Amino acid sequence: MKTCFISALLALSLSATAQQLPYQNSSLTAEERATDLLGRLTIEEKAKLMMDNSPAVERLGIPAFQWWNEALHGVGRNGIATVFPITMQMAATWNDRLVHQVFTAVSDEARAKHQEAKRQGTMKRYQGLSFWTPNINIFRDPRWGRGQETYGEDPFLTTRMGLAVVRGLQGYSYDGKAPASRYAKLLACAKHFAVHSGPEWNRHKFDVQQLPPRDLWETYLPAFKSLVQEGEVAEIMCAYQRIDGDPCCGNARFEQQILRQEWGFRGLITSDCGAVRDFLPQWHAVSPDSAAATSRAILSGTDVECGSIYESLPQAVRRGDISEAQVDRSLHRLLTARFRLGDFDDDSKVEWTSIPYSVVHSKDHQQLALKAAREGIVLLKNNGMLPLAANGIKGIAIMGPNANDSVMQWGNYNGKAAHTMTVLQAMRERLGGDLRYVKGCEMLEAGESSNADSLLKALSDISTVVFVGGISPRLEGEEMKRSGEGFYKGDRTSIELPRVQRQLLRQLHEAGKRIVLVNCSGSAMAMTDEQQTSCDAIIQAWYGGEFGGQAVADVITGEFNPCGRLPVTFYRSTADLPDFEDYRMQGRTYRYFDGEVLYPFGFGLSYTTFAINDIKIADAVDGGKALRLTVRNTGKREGTEVVQVYVRRTDDADGPLRSLRAYQRVTLDGGQQTPVTIALPRNAFELWDAATHTMRVVSGQYEIMVGTSSADHDLQKFIVSIR
C-alpha cells in the first residue's frame, strides 16, 4: 500500500513538471511571458540577468545570454566573416539602399554564427543576438579617432544610413515593412546616446556643459529620434560622459523624459562598458559606492549594464536605494526582448534559425563588399591622369606604408577576412611585371626615404608613382594607448598627412614623377600641399574592407568609374578647427564653417561630367515642396551623380548656412539624360524655434539649394514660401 502511494505521488509530480508554465508558452505575447517569469526570479537572479554576460538560470530553464556583440561593418570579433568597408566609406556611397543590403547580409551571417554556437553548446561574448550597432553620433571634429565608426557629420545623412542599418539588422525591408516572422531577427542598438564624439582620453570624466539647445535638438538628437520612431530600434546605448553634470547612463532627463516619454521608446537601454562604474568617486564622482551607482542607473532608465556593477543590486534593494518593483520595470524590458528573439523557444518555431552557415563569407556577400568598397571611394583630384590604362603601361611604381597592408583595410570593430587583397596585390594583378614596389617610408617615420637620393636613383626609370599612404586603425580608434606625433590615445592632434609622407611626396614631385595619392584614413585629412602642388590625382580610399585593394585598383585603372561623395568636410588645416572639447557646433562642419575648405561635404569627382538643369519647384499636398529637374551625363561613359538638396531659413541669422534635406543618386550612360523628382516633405523645413523652444516648421521664406556638393558655387538657389 505504501509503495502504491509513493508511486502515485511521483506520477503527480512528473505530471506537474511536464505541465507548461505561462512563460514557456509561445502562444502568449512576449510581454505576458516576461511578466510571468519576473515573479519566479530571486533578486540575485534578476541582477545577473541585467548584466551583459547573463548566465543561465537552470532551475527555470533560462539559457545563458550575451548582450554584447558587434557588427559595425560585418560580424565582428567572431572568426571568419565578410569584412565590409568601414561605415564612413559606406556613408560615402550616399546609397542607403546598398547599406540596407549590406546589413541584411550581416544579420544573415550573425544568425548563422549564433546558431552554430548553439549547436556546439557554447554561448560566449560576440556570439549572441544583441548587436551594439549602429554608431550614429555626429562626427563634429575630424580629430575624434572613433569617427570612422559613424556615418559622417550630417544629421540627415546619418539618419538615412542609420535607418538602413537598423532595418537590415532587425529583418525589416528598406522601406520599414516588418518581417512576416513573429520573432525578431536581431536586436540593433543605436549608440552613444545622446551627445558623444570625443575626446577619447577624458571620456570617463568629461562633462558637456552649456550646450546650446539648438545644437542639441538640430544636430545631436535627430538621428536618435528617427531610429526610435521610424526604425523601431530595439536598444539604445548611453554614453560615457556627463551632460550638465549628470552621466548619460544616469541622466533621467535624456533616458526617461526625452527618450521614453517624448519619443515613446519602448525598447531597452544598455550602458557602454564600464559607464555605470564611472559614477564612482574615481571618475564622475556622482555616486559614493556601487550600490548607489546601480540604483541611479536603473532608476534613470539603464536596463542592461555592460560590466559588473549591477552585482550590487541585491544590496541596493536591501538597504532601500531602489525597490524590487523598480528593478522589475527594467528587467521586464530585457526579458521581453529575449522572448521576441525566440531565445526561450524551440528552434523549429523560429524561422531565422534555418539560415544556413554557408551564407557566412559567401560569394554573394563578397560581391556586396566589393560593391560597397567601389561605391564609397571618393576621387578628390584628377588633372587628367586617371584612369590609367590597364594595358601598355610602362614605368609604374607602387609605394607607401599602406600599399601592402591588408589588416589596415579592416578598420576597427572588425571581423576576420578569409583573404584580403591589398592595393599592391590588386595592381600587380592588373599590370603584372610592369609594376615595381618600393615601400619608400613608414607611416610616421622616414625608413627608406631617409636617403632620398638613393631612393630617387632607384626610381630613375619610373615616371608614375601610385603612393598608398595616410594613417591606420592602429593609430586612430577607441581609447588607444599609442601616442606620438599627430596622435594621442586614439584621437588625432593633427589632421595633416604625416610629415614624412608629405616630404617624400614633395621630393617625388620635384623629381618629375606623376603621382597618384591613395589616402587611407577613417576621416578627413588636410592634404593642402598635395592638392595644390605635389599630386596629380588624389583618391580617398578610407579603410575599404577585404576588397578595398581591389576597389582602389578598379578605380585607378578605370574598370570602375568613381561615384563616392564625401560625408564629412575636408579642412585645409588643423588650425581651422575649434577647441576639440567644445561641443558647440559654431565653426564646425559644412553647416557652420564659413571658411575656405579643401574639399566640401558632398564633393566627389567622376570620369564623366554631369549637368543639372530645368529645376522647377511646386507645392506638395503635405505643405512641403516637390522638385522636378533634369540630370544629364555630359560625358562619354556611364557614371553616377548624386543630386543634393539643402535648405536654409532666410531670416535665421544664427542658424546653419545650409542643411541637407534630400539626395538622390542617378546613374546614366554617356550623353543620356533623365527627369528626376525629389520630395521635400513639410518636415524637411523643420528647424529649432527659439521662441517656442521646440523643433517645428516656422512659416516664412526658405532658400532651397540644389547641386552636387555643399559648396556655394556648386548650388543653384531658389526662394520659396512655407506656411
N, C-alpha and C positions, 0 to 999 in steps of 0.2 A: 504493500500500500504506500509506504513512504517513497519507494522508488518511482512509482507512478506519479506521485505528487511532484517530485523534483523534475521529472521529465516534462510534465505539463507546464511548470514554471519556466523551464528552459525554452520550450516551444513558444510560449508567450513573449519571452524576452527576445528571441530571434525575430519574431513577427514584428515587434515594435521597432527593432533595429532596422529591419528592411523597409519599414514604412518611410515614405519620403517626407522630409521636413520642408516647410514652406520655402526656405532659401535655396533648397535643392530642386525646386520645381521650376523648370524652364518655361512653363506656360505663364507664369506670373511676370509682371514687369520687373525691370532691373531695380526700380525704386522700392517695390514691395519686397523683393528678395533681400535687399540691403537692410530694410527696416527690421525684418525678422532676424537676420543674422546679428545685427547690433545687440539685440537683447540676450544673446547667447555668449557674448565675449566678456572676459575679465578686463579690468583696466590695464593690466600688464600686457595682455594680448593686443588690446587696442593701440597701445603705444608702439608696439613692434610693427603693426600693420600700417602705421603712419610714417614710417621711415623708408627711405628709398630702397634699401635692401630688406624686404619684408619676408621673414622666414615663414615656413609652413606652420599652420595650427592644426596638427594632425588629429586631435580629438574631434575636430569639426569638419575634417576633410578639406581644409583650406590650403591650396597649394602655395608654394613659395612664389613671390612676385618681385620682379626687378623694375623699379620705376625709371631707372637711369639707363637710357640708351641714346645713341647718337645717329643722325642721318643727315648731316649738314649738306653733303653733296654726294650722297651714296651711303649705304650702310657702313657705319664707322666702327673701328676697333673690334671687329668680329671676323677676322680672317679675310679670305678672298671675297671680293665684291667688286661690282663695277664702280670705278672711281671717276665720277663726273667732274667737270671743271668746278672751280670754286664758285660760290654763289655770286660774287661780284662779276665774274665772267658771264654767268647766266643772266644777271641783270643787264649786262651789256648787249645781250641778244635783243632786248626790247621785244621779246617773244614769249609772253606768258603762257600761250598755248603749248609751246615747246617745254616750258618749265613744268607745266602740269603733266605732260607725257613723261618727263624725267622722273618726277616724284611718284607717279603711278608705278613706274618700273622699280623705283627704290622700295616702295611699300610691298610690291610683289616679292622682292628679294628678302625684305625684312620678315614677312610672314613665313616664307620658306625656311629661312635660317632659324626662326623661333621654333618651328615645327620639328626641325631636325634636332634641335637641342632637347626638346621634349622626348623625342624618340630615343635619344641617348641617355635620358634620365638626368639631365643637368639643367640648371637654370641659374646661370651666372650673370654678373653685370654685362651689359651690352648684348643680352640675348632676349630681353623682354619686349613687350609690345607698346611701351610708352617711349616716344621719341622726342627729345628736347630740341626740336627744330620747328619753325624757322626762327632765326635771329632777325627781328625786324626793327632793331634800333636804328635811328637815323645817324648816318655816318657824317657827323658835322665837321670833323677835323681829320685830315689825312695822316696825322701822326699816330692815331689810335691803331695799335697792332692787330686788333680783332676786327677792324673794319672790313677785312677780306671776307668775313662771315656774313656780312649784311648784303643788302640789295641797293646800296648807294645812299645818296644824300637827299633824295626827294621823297616826300611823304606819299605822293600819288603813285609813283613807280614802285615804291616799296610795298604799297598796299596791293597793287595788281599782282606783283610777284608773290607776296605772302599768301594771298588767297589761292593762287595756283598751287603753291606748295602744300598748304593745309588740305585742300580738296584732293590732291593727288595722294597724300599720305592716308587720309581717312576714307578713301574709296568713293569720293564724290566725283561727279562729272565736272568738266571745266566750268560749266555754267552754274554749278552749285546744286545739281539734282542729286538727292540722296540715293545711295545704293539700294537695290531691292532687298538685300540681306537685312535681317533684324539685328545683326551683330555688327559692331564697328570693326573696320579693317585694322586700324591702329589708332593710337592717341597721339595727335600732334600737339606741340606746345609752343606758344608764341613767347619769345623772351627778348630782352630782360626788362620787365615792367617796373617803372614806366620811363624813366629818364636815365639813360646809361650809354656812354660812349667814351670811356677812358677818363683819366689815365689809368693804366693797369697797376702801377706801383702803390697807389694810395686808395684803391677802391674799397678796402675794408674799414677805412676811417673817413673817407671823403663825404662832405656834406654839400649838396647842391642847394645854394641859398638864393633867395630873392629872384627866382626865375620869373620873368615876365609872364603873366597869364597867356598872352598871345602866343609866345613861343611854345608853352606847354600844349595848348589846345590846337594850334595850327600846324605845329611841326612834330612834336614828340608823341602825341596821342592818336592821331587819325588812323594809322595803320593798325594799332591795337583795337580800336573801336570797330573798324571794319572786319577784322578777323573774328571778333566776338560776335557781331551782329549779322554779318553776311557769311562768314566762313564757318561758324559754329565750332570754332577751335575747342578742343577738349580740355586743354591745360593752358595756364599762364604761369610763367616763371618770374618771380620777383627778384629784383637786382640786389647787388651788394650794398651800394652806397645809401646814404641818408638823403632825404629831401626835406628841407626846412626843419632839420633836427630829428626827424623820425626815419629809422631804417625802412627801406622799401618792403621788407618782409615782415615789418611790424607797424605798417602805416595804414591805419583804418580808413583814412580819407581816400586813399587810392584803391585799396583792396575791397572795402565794403561800400563806401559811398559811390565812387566813380564806377568801379568795375561791376559790382553786383547790383546796386540799387539803380544807378542811372543807365547803365548799358544792358542790364539784365543777364549778366553772365551766370550760367548755371553749372559750369564745369568746375574743375578743381585748380587750386593754386599750389605750386610747388616752389620751394626755396631753391636758390642757387646753392651750390655745395659749400657748406660752412657759413652761409649767410646768417642763420639764426645764432650760431656760435658767436658771430661778430657783434651781437648785442652786449656781450660781456665787457667788463671794465678794460680789458687789454685793447679793445678796438673801439666800437661806437660808444661804449660806456652808458647804455640806457637801461641795462638790467643787471642786478647785483650777482645773480647766480643762474645756473642752468634751468632750474625750475621756473624762475621768473621769466627767463627768456622764452622758454617753451610756452608758457601761458600767454605772454604778449603776442607771440607769433600766431598761435591758434585763434585767439580772440580777435586779432586783426584780420584773419582770414586765410592764413597759410596752412594748407591742409596736409601737405607732404613735406617732410624735411629731408633734404639731402645732407646726411651727416649722422650724428648720434646724440644730439642734444635732447631729442624727444624721448630718450630713455628715462629722463627725469619726470615724465608726465605723471606717473602714479604719485610721486612725491608732491607735485604741484596740486593734484586733486586732493590728497590727504590734508594738506595744510590750507586749503581753501582758496588758492590762487585762481582756480578755474573749476567749474563744476563738470561732472561727467556728462551732463546733458549738452553742455557747450562743446565738449570733445566729440560727442556723437554727431553733432551738426557737421563737423568736418569729415569725420570718418564715413558718414553716410555717403558723401560725395565720392570718396575713394572707392568704396565698395560698389556703388552704382556703376562707376566707370569699368570696374573689373567684370561685373556681370554683363555689361554691354559688349565687352570683348569676347564673351564666351569662355572666360577663364575658368569658370566652375563647371562647365558643361562638357559632355562627351564631344569629341572631335567630329563625329558624324553629323552633329547638328549645326556645325559652324562651317559655312561654305569656304571661308578663307583658308581653312586648314588643308584644302585639296590642291593648293598652288604647288606645283612640283618643284623640287630643288633644282631642276635643270634650268630654271629661269635665272639663277644666280650666275652673273657674268656671261649670260647668253649672247649669241651673235646679235640679236635684235637690240639688246641693251648696249652692247659695244658700239653699234652703229649710231645709237642715240647719243652716246657720249661723244663720238666724233662730230656729230651734227652740232651739238651744243658748243663744243670747243671751236669749231669753224665759225659759227654764227656770232660767238662772243668776242672774237678777235677784232680789234679796232685799228684801222690804218690811220695813223696820225699825220704822217708827212709822206709825200711822194713827188719827187721832182721829175717823174717820168721814168725812173729807174726800174720800178716794178710794174708788172710782173717780170721776173727773169724767165726767159725761155727755157724750157726743160731740156732742150736738145742743143747741142753745138756750143755750149758754154765752156770757155776756157779761162783758167786763172781765177778760181774762186777759193777763198779760204773761209772756214768756219772757225770762229774764235769766241772767247768769252767764258766766264765762270759757270754759266748756266747751260752751255751748249750740250754738254754730255751728262747732265744731272737729271736722273729720272725721278728721284724722290721729291725734289723741289716741286715738280709738277703736281704732286698730290695735294698740296696745300696743307691745312690743318684739320683736325677732327675728321680724319680720313680713314677709309678702308685700305685694304692692301690689294693692289692690282696684280693680276696674274702675269702681265707683261706690260711694260711701259716703253713706248718709243720716244727717244729723245729727239731734239731738233737735229743733232748731228746724224743720228741713225736714219732719220727720215730724209734728210738732204742727201745722204750717201745713196739711199735707195733710189732717189730721183736722178742724181748726177753721176753716180758711180766713181770711177777712178779719177775723174777730173777735179775732185774735191780734196782739199788739203785741210787738216785740222791742226791748229796751234792754239792752245788754251790762252796764252797771252798774259793773263793776270788772274789772281784770285779775286774773290768778291770785294774784299776790303783791303787787300794787301797787294804789293807790287808783283811778286812772283817773277815770271819771265820778262815782264815789261820793265824790270829794274835796269835792264841793259837794252835800251830802246834801239841802239844802233845795230846790235846783233839780230834783234827780232826783225827789224825792218829789212835787213840784208837777207834774212831767210825768206822774206816775202817779196823779194825784188821782182819776181816774175808774176806776182799776183796783182790783179787790177781791181778785184771786187772782194770786199770783206762782209760777211754776214756775222755780226757781233751779237751774241746772245748774252746779255748782261742783266742788270737790275739787282734785285735783292732776293730773299729767300724766306720761306716759312720758318727756317731755323733762326731767323733774326727778328721777325715780327710775328706776334701771336699772343696767346693768353699768358699773362703773368710769368714771363720767362726770366731766367736767371742771367742770361747773357747780356752784357752791356759793352759798349765800345763806341768808336767814332760814329755818330749819327743814330745810335740806338741806346735805349735804356729800359731794361726789364720788360721787353716785349713791345714797347712803343718806339717810335722814331723821334729823335730830336732834330733831325734834318730830313727834308723831303727831296733833297738833291740826289742825283745819281752819285754813288760813291766816288770819292775823289780819284782813286786810282783808275777807275773806268773812264772818267771824264778826261783824264790826262792821256790815256792810251788812245782814245778815240781822236783826240786833237792831234796826236802825233801821227796817227794813220792818215788823217785828213791832210795834214801838211806834207805827207809823203806822196800825195796824189791818189790815194786809194778812194774808190767809190764805196760808201758804207751804208749797209742796211743794219739799223739797230733794232734788235728784238728785245724789248724790255719786259722782264718778268717781275711782277710785283703784285701785291694784294690791293693796291690802290694807286692814287696819283703820285707821280714823280715829277719833280721840277727839272725838266730837260731843256732848259732855255738855250744853252750853248749848242746842244745837239740839234735843236730845231733850227736855230739861226745860222749855224756855221758848219759843224763837223760832220753831220749825217745827211745823206741823200734821201733816205727813207726811214721812217720810224713805225714800228709795229708794236702795239700794246698787246702782249700775249698772256698777261695775268699768270695764274698757275692753272694750267689747262687740263689737268687730269691725265688719265692714262693715254689719251690720244692727243694730248696737247702738242707734242712734237710733230706729229703727222699733220695736224691742222695748220701749224705755222708753215711747214713746207708746202702745203697745198696753196696757201696764200702767196708765198714768195714766188712760186713757180707759175702761178696763175691758174692752177686747177680749180681754185675756188675764189670767187670774187668777194672780197671782204664786205661785210654789211653791219658790223657791230657799231654801236653808238655808246658814248661814254655815259655811265650812270653817276659819275662824280666830276667835279671841276678839277682840271689840272692847272695848278697855280704856277706862277713863274719863279717863286722863291719862298723859302721858309719865312722870310721877313713879311710876306703878305698875310700871314696867319695871326689871328688874335691869340690871347693867352689860352693855352690848352685847357686850363682848369675853369675857364669862363664858359658856362653853358648857354649864355645868351646867344641868339642867332645873329645879332648885328655883326656885319662884316664877314659872315660865313656863307658858303655855298652860293650857287648861282642866284639864289633868291634874294640875297642880301649883300653880296660882294659887288661893289661898283668900280673896282679897279680893272686893270688890263690882265686878262688871264692868258695862259699858254694855249690851252685847248678848252673850249667851253663845254659845259654839261650838254649832252645830246649830240656832240660832234662825232663825225666819223666819215672817212673818205671811201671811195669806191673806185673800181677800174672803169666805171662808166659815169655818166652825168645825168642829172635829173632836173626837171623844171616843174614847179607847182603854179598853176595858172587858174584863171576863171573862178576865183573864190567868191562864193555867194553865201550870205548868212540869212537864214529865215527863222521866224518864231517857231517854237515847238509847242506841242499841246500841253506839256507839263510846266510851261513857263520858262523853259530853257531855250536853247538855240540849236539849230541844225546847220552844219556846214556842208556845202557841196563845192567840190573843186575837181580839177583835173591834174593828174600826175602823168608826166611824160618822161620816158627814158630817152634822153637826147644823145646817147652814145651808141656804140655798135654792139655791145654784148649785154647779156642778161645781167640784171642786178636788182638789188632791193633798196628801196628808200624807206625811211621812217618819217612820216608826216607827224609833226609835233604841234600841239595846240596849248598855248599858255594864256592865262587870264590875269588881269590886274584891275582893281577898282580905281578909277581915275582920281578920286578925291582922297585917296588913302595915303596920306603923306608918310606915315610911319610903317606902312606895310611892305611886303616883299615887292621887289622890282617886277617880278612875274612868277607865276606858279603853274607848273604843268597840270593840265586838267584832262588831256586826252592824247592818244597817239594811235597811229595805225601803220603797220608795215605793208608795203606794196611792192610786189615783185613783177618786173616787166622785162620782156625781150627788148633788144636794141631797137629804137625807133618806135616802140609801142607806147600807147597812152591809154588811160582808163579813168572813168569817173569814180570819185570816192565820196562817200557820205560819212560824216563823223558827227555823232550826237554829243551835245553839251547839255546834259540834264540840268535842271534848276539847281541842284545841289553842287554843281561844278562852280557856282558863283558864291558858295558859302565861305565866309571868312569870319575872323574874330570881330565882334562888335563890342567896342569898349563901353558903349552907352548902356548895354544890357548885360554885359559880361557873359555873353553866350556866343556860340558859333551859329550864325544864321545868314540868310541872304538879305542884304540891305538894298532897298530899291535905289536905283541911280544909274550912273553911266559906268560902263566897264569897257576895258580895252581887250579885244581878242587878238592874239598874235599867232600867226600860222607860219611854220617854216621847218628848217632842217636842223636847227640846234637852238640853244637858248641865247646865243649871241644876238645882239640887237641887229646887226647887219644881215643876219640870216632869216629875219622875220618880216612878214607883211602884217600890217596893223589895221584894225577896224574898231570903231567905237559903236557900241550897242547900248540899248536901254534895257534894264531889267526891273520889272515891277513886282 
